[in-house]
Amino acid sequence: MDTMNIDDYLAQGGVLTSPDNVPARYRGELLRLMASFVDSELAASAGFAASINFAPGIKERIAASRITLEKADHAERVLNVMADFGTDTDRYQAMHDWASRVERDASLDAARRDGDMRLSVFHYPLSSWDDAVVMNVLMGLATQVQLTELTRLSYAPLAEVFREIAPRERRHMELGIEGIEKLATGGDKARLRELIAYWRPRVAATFGSLNSSRFETLSRFGLRRTPNETLLSRWQQDLDALLDRLGLN
């Protein structure tokens, strides 16, 4: 009986279920994807932890605390999958100062650091409650778009983790939208627009390079399905629809 080449199997929509049958290049790309997610969630958790004391009331404090806790939990879940590939999880968690941040006006290039795989947006500090809410809304909408890719990737154990994570990430976004609706109703809309203008290009950068040369490889492995520019466009449409509704565009 003929045996299909594993690259052909993946290209035709096949899934893998164990580190034992993962090709070397696939393994490298999968670990890179997981590291970026783990580092981003740990950095996001640290950032929202710092914003808890910005909260204007108990409800908001609880929301920030919930996001802080659950993002750390999401990082741990994906790190457990990395452990199946031999990652030393204890050492990994201590590799970086997840609360470290660059200056607010630092360039995106300055925000990227060797070995730290967090998305560049998580190198920037949160300066106030309004700032934290705006960042959470814009990044929350981006995460929803990006999770459409992660929940369908070809390494089944990781895809299942992302499917478990997705509803809680959606709730984080919804908490942010509740917060910005409240701020837009009773607050300074001009200030909110300034914060949106600050975070928008930084969140847009999380979608990666347009016309990425790596997309073809990732697509062939079943680790990506939709080009960066398409995902970016979806996020922009979702964000503009929300901002139009709130009178913030």
Secondary structure, 3 states (H helix, E strand, C coil): CCCCCHHHHHHCCCCECCHHHCCHHHHHHHHHHHHHHHHHHHHHHHHHHHHHHHCCCHHHHHHHHHHHHHHHHHHHHHHHHHHCCCCCHHHHHCCCCCCCCCCCCCCHHHHCECCECCCHHHHCCCCCHHHHHHHHHHHHHHHHHHHHHHCCCCEHHHHHHHHHHHHHHHHHHHHHHHHHHHHHHHCCHHHHHHHHHHHHHHHHHHHCCCCCCCHHHHHHCCCCCCCHHHHHHHHHHHHHHHHHHHCCC
